[in-house]
Amino acid sequence: RKSADVGPELSHARRRHGAAKRRLGVTSEKLGLRSEESEISRSLKAHAGEMEGILMGQKGSEFDRSYLEAQAADHASLLKALDEKLIPKAGSTAFRSYLKELRPVVERHLDHAKSLKRELAER
């Protein structure tokens, strides 16, 4: 369903996100933290599920546009959560450091999604 424009980006994003999840798991295990559902995680998962359903019915430039809009929205939401809730409320110095390292990565991904959206709009 993906087009040639976003296809490589989608594959790369899946690899990056998989690596980020593995690193979070290792960091959490090292610190003795356990994963808990939260308002933030539920909201992000719900939006991802909604977008997956929408994207399944799209192809070509329609898919590209919707995918990039979803990526921008998800990364903006995560960045806001990091700044306003997750980093300030992290109970462990080590975990707070991890979140601070993660923040510029999320910001770069947001900027990249916005850049790809602009490129697509200019075509």
Order of alpha helices (4+ residues) and beta strands (2+ residues): alpha-alpha-alpha-alpha
